[in-house]
Amino acid sequence: MRMTEISFDAATPIDGYGPGFFRVAGQVMEGAILVTPTGARGWGGYEDVAALMALAADVDVIFIGTGAEIAHIPKRLRDDLEAAGLGVETMNSPAACRTYNVLLSEGRRVAAAVLPV
């Protein structure tokens, strides 16, 4: 099998994660984060709906990482995002990071809002 390295061009990948932190484009960030192809910043968690809604024109789907275990997100959050035309996929944070990176490498319009493990 031939393996090739993933290329992100100028986009922002999630390089890794650990207890309470994420490494994004080589920078360690503590706590919950919001990552888009153009950068990363802290995220206020499920109550920080405005930060996610602001992405409606730039992304098609947001992967929400719920920490170490998969969990439901608040119904109102899902309803608000879907009403804005955003796809919402909920999974544990490690899976959200991997899925974000794969679709990012394909040039897809994605974001990841992830809680630390």
N, C-alpha and C positions, 0 to 999 in steps of 0.2 A: 504494500500500500504506500502510496506517495503522500507525504504530509507537507503542507505548506503553512508558513506562518501567516497569521491573520494580520491584515493591514487596515489601520483605522484612518489613514490619511491625516487630516487635521482634526478629526473628531476626538471626543473625550471618552476613553474607555475606563471601565472599573478594573483596576489591576489586581485587587485583592481585598480581603476583609479579615477581621479578627474580632475578639471580644471588645465591643464598644467602638470600633473604628472601621473605616474603609480607606483604601489607597486608590486614589483617582488620578490618572495621568502622572503618577509618581509622587503625588502629594498625599500625606496622611491627613484624614479628616475624621474628627471624632463626632459621635452621635449620629442622628438621622440626617440623611443627605438627599438632595434632589440633583440628578445628573441628566444633562441633555447633551446632544452632540457638540454644543458650543461651550460647555463648562459645567461646573459643579458648585453647589453652595449648601449651606445648612438648610434643613427642612424642619418645620415645627410639628411634624407628625400629622395625624389625621385631622387635627383642628386647623391646619394650615391649608385650607381649601383654595384660597386666593392664589397661592403660588402655583398650584396645579392648573387652575382655571386659566391662568395667564399663558399657559402653553397651548391653548386650543388652536391657535393659528399656525403653530410650528410643528406639532407632532400629531400622529394618528393614534398612537396607543401609549399608555403609561403602565409600566410594570410596577406594581406596589408590592414591596417586600415587607412582610409582616414580622420579621425577626427570625429567630431560629426555627420556629414552627409555623406552618401555614395556619392562618386564622381569617375569619371574616372581617372585612372592613365595615365601618358604619354604613348602614343603608343610605342615609342621606348623602354621604360622600360619593358613593357609587352613582346614585341618582343624579346628583349635580354634574358630575363629570360626563356621564352618558348624555345628559340633556345638552351639554355643550358640544357634543359630537366627538368626544374622546372615547376611544376604546380603553377598557380597564381590565387588566389581568392581574389577579392576586395570587401570590405564591410566597414561599418562604424567601428570605432575603438572598441566600446563596443562589437559589434558582433564578431569582429576578436579576441578579448581577450577570449570571451566565447568559441568560436569554437576551438581556439588553445588549451585551457585547456581540453576540452572534448576529442579531438583527442590525446593530450599528455597523458591523463590518460589511453588511450587504447594502449599506446606504439607506436603510429605512429610517423613517421619521419617528423615532422612539425616545422615551424618557424613562428613567427609573427613579422612583421615590422609595427609599429603603430605610427601614429601621435596623439598628445594629443587632447583631447576634449576641 
